[in-house]
């Protein structure tokens, strides 16, 4: 007796493909943009926090989120990537 093996249809296999990746870098929030510009201006985390009336921990969290979104590991790379991506403008 012949045995038949059922296979999934081609249409159902398409649904198994991973979702499309998000555009790199992800866009920054307004607050992240504001903090990035203050970093570019040379302010330290404590100074940024005082200026924006937020805690240093919040500034650090925003900086870490920006670095993750832009896939960089330090401030120099963050600023370089922001300039190359026209996120901040050199005046």
N, C-alpha and C positions, 0 to 999 in steps of 0.2 A: 504494500500500500504506500503510495507516494505521500510524502509529508510536505506540506507547504508552510513556509515561514512568512509570517506577516511582517512587513516593513512599514515604517512610517512614511507617509507621503512626503513628497518634496516640499509642499507648502508648509507642513508642520515643522520641518527641519529649519526653515527660514526663521521661524519664531524663536528658535534656540540660539540664534546669533546674538552676541553681546550688544547692548544698546550703544548707539554712537557716542563717542567721547565728546565731552564738552570742549568748546573752543578754548585754546590756551592763549594768553592767561585769562582766567576768569576775570570778569570786570570787578573793580573795586567799589566798595560802598562809598557814599559821600564822606563818611567819617574817616575811612581808610585813606581816601584821597587827601583829605585835610591833614591827616597825620603824616602822610608821605611828603607833602609839601613842607611841613615843619621840619621833618628829618632832613630834607634837601637844604633847608635854610640853616641847618646846623644846630638845631635845638636838641637837647638831651631829653630822655624819657621823662624825667622829673619836671623839666621846664615845659614840655608839651602838656603834661598832665595839669600843671598849674594854669597854663594858658587856656586850656579847654575845660577846666573845672572837672576833670576826671582823675581817677587814681592812676598811679604809675603802673599797677597791675593791668589796668584796662588798656593803657597805652601799649604795654608789652604784649598783651593778647592781640591787639589790632596789628601790631608789627609782625607777630608770628603768623597770623592769618594771611597777611599780605605776602609774606615770604613763601608760605605754603601754596597760595594761589599762583604765584609767579614762578614757583619751583626753583627757588634760590636758597642759599644757606647762610648768607651774610648781608650786611647792610650795603656794602659796596656793590654786590651783585644786584640787590634790590633796586638801588638807584640807577645802575647801568641799564637794567631791563626796563625800568620805567621810562628812561630817556629814549631808548631804542623803540619802545612801543608807543611813543608819543603820549604817555600818561602824564608826564611832567615836561614842562618846556624850559629850556635853558634861556635865560634872559641876558 
